[in-house]
Amino acid sequence: MEKIALIYDNTVKVNDRIKTIIGNKSFGEMSLKKQKLFARVENATKNVKSNIEFKKIDFKENFKVVKYYPKDTVFFHLFSNQAIINMEEFEIILEKLKFVNETTIVSCKGIVGVIFNNKDTYLEFLKEYVNTNSIDFIRGTKIETEIFVDLTDYSNLIMYITSGFDARYFNSIESTKYTVTKRSKDKKKMKMEYTYYWLLPESMKSWMVMPYNYKEEENCASYTMERMPMTDVAIRWTHGAIDIEEFKCLLDKVFYFFSCREKKEISKEEYKDIADKLYLNKLDKRIDELKKLKEYEKLANMIKDGTNFNSIDEIVALYKEIYLKETKKLYKQNKYVSVIGHGDVFFANMLYSKEVNLLRLIDPKGVLEEKDLWTDPYYDIAKLSHSICGNYDFFNVDEYDIELNKDMKFNLNIHFDNRSYKEIFKEYLSSNGFDYTLVRVYEASLFLSMLPLHIDNIHKVFGFLLNAINILEEIKNV
């Protein structure tokens, strides 16, 4: 039986404009919805019945591995800048590789890859390709397909990285070139998100993407928004594509939004009640929910065996001790205010273009009545902090590790150095009248409150917990 190998060519050069989105990563290392592009291709080779060997090549000199394959091997040389937009059709192509008996060019508005039916022909191609870094010389039978998109084209990259080409990852999103329609079985949530915009004061609507065409059907509800030609900040942040200069421009804009929020004076008692509901009562409720889940026993054992705490209750007790200590400074003010907040200002909900300095916010917490728009001034700030200081977005793309140290305790390792960004964030907090320590206290409550919401991924939940512990330890040692 012939051997079949898919050679994933991850040596394709990324141009400077594309680097503004994915940083210094290669196309194959680019992440889309928790999965790297090369991993999507590799998984496809595992899904088909044919026995296909996947080999990712990151440097051209590594193509020499091909000479060790049998002579009658069928090779599919696939260029990493070609992203798959229909996985089922791609798997059909993989199944048909065993029937290829001549050099075949796979094309989709340009060359996607080339199939070679033997090693000698493939080696001839590689010699020319490595020396010239060109594919113009390729000759062969051509088959046309529409299941790929060329990511070297900037507009294609934006469309791909911000859209729902793959229904398995966007089963509640429908995208066209100009619109995005959000759909969910949770009708109340859809109604709240839609109503939020229309309850906002006119002065705040320009910061949001306007929802329209709200519909309720028997089993779901939906609304539509304009599709903005921008990525969310989380995509570029986790790809390392936001430098210090742009980060400052982004914070200028975000803190201007914070200053534009509608405000009203309230009593000290009202202020304290709002804060306690957000940062104490909600936490107690979520921890109670967590303890009722079947996965909790495993998590409890991980806490006891792998941290310096014996239980989740000890961690929460430390949080509450710090909370009560740090919030005392708030209650020495002469004036207390409530603001109209977004409710979920973290990087994945922020669309930003540095070229035109445009910021738009999406996916608000949502409300049904005007009175529910009002919240604590710190809440949106804490949400922002859990992206900047707490590295929340890196959990969502699996760019973190949990490691066992020499004391047999677990350490959290996040694949990003945010120290410079944290220092800049501190400066913005200070100049805008917000206390950094309080922000981190509230941020810790966010990570602890999220535990039951992500229990389907116990590794991620434990990561959140270790992150919260690290925040509390940082505050305690200040």
C-alpha positions, 0 to 999 in steps of 0.5 A: 500500500502506498504511503501518503504524506501531507507536507505542511509548508509553514515557511511561507513569508508573512508580510509586514501588513499581515504582521500587524494582525498576527505579530511575528507568528507564522501562518501555521502558528496563527490561532483561530478560536483556540486552535492553531491553523496547522493543528486544524490541518493535522486534525483533518488528516486524523479524521479521514480513513486513509492513513496520512502522515502529517509533517509540518516544515518550519524551515526550508532546510528541513525539507530534506526529511523527504528523502527518507520516504519510500519512492512511491509515496504520494505527497500533498505539499500544502502552503500554510497561508491557505486556510481551510473554510470547508473542512468536510470538503478538505477531508474529501480531498485527503481521501482522494490522494491515494488515487492521484497518479500524476502531478496535480495542482490544487488551485483556489484563485491561485495555487493552494498546494501540489500533489506529487505521486512519487518521491523523485518528482517531489524532490525535483520540485523541492530543489527548484522551490528552495533555491528560487523561493518561487512556485511559478515553474510548477506544471501539472493537471489542475483541479479547482476548489473553493474551500480555501482562502489566501491569508496573504491578502489582508482583506481575506485575513480580516474576513477569515479571522473575524468570521464564522467560516467554520460552523463548528466554531460559530454555530450561533453566528452567521456572517456575510461580507457586511453583516453579522447575525447573532443567534441563540436559544437563550432568548432572554440573553439576546433580548437583553443585549439588543435592548441594552443599546436602545436604552443607552443615552445618545451620548454613549451609543457611538461607542457600540455597534448598533444591533437591529432586526431583532427576531424571536422564533420558536426555539431561538432569538437573533439580531443583526449588526454591521460587520466592522472591518476590524479584528477584536483586540484579543486576537492581536494581543494574543498574537503579540501584535500590539506594541507599546505605542499602540497600547498607549493609543488604545488606552487613551481611547478606552479611558476616554470611553470611561470618562464619557460614561453617564454618571449620577450621584448616589448615597454611600449606602447605595454605593456599598450595596452595588459593590458588595453585590458585584464583588461579594454576593456574586462570588458566594453564589458562584462558589455555591454553584461550583460546589454542586458540580460533579467535577468539584471533587477533582478540583478540591483535591487539586487545590489541597494537593497542589496549592498552599490552600486546603480548600476553595473556602480558604482562598475565598476567605483570603479574598474577602479579608483583602476586599474588606481591607482595601475597600475601606479607602473607598468609604472615606470619600465625600462623593459617590457615583454610579455609572452606565457601564458596558459590563464586559469590557475585555479585549475580545469585546473591543474592536479597534483600528489603530489606523483611524483610532476607532474603538467599538464595543460589542457583546454588552452584559445586557439589560431589560430596564434602564435602571439596570444600566447603572453599575460600579465605576470600577467594574468595567475597569476590572474587566479590562484589567483581567485582560491586561494584568490577568492575561485572561485572553491567553487562557482562551487560546490555550497559551498557558501551562500548569507545571509542577514545581520541586515542592510538588505545588502547581505553578501557572505559566502564561506565554506572554510577558505583560510587565511593561503593559501593566506598568503603563496601565497603572499609570493610566489608572492613577491619572484617571483616579482609579486605585490599582490595588482595588482594581486587582482585588475586583479582578480576582473576584472575576476569576473566582466567579468564572470557575463554575462557568468554565467547568467543562475544561477543568484544566482551564478552571484550575488555571483561573484559580491559580491566577486568582491566587497569584493576584491575591498574593501580589496584593497581600505582599504590596 
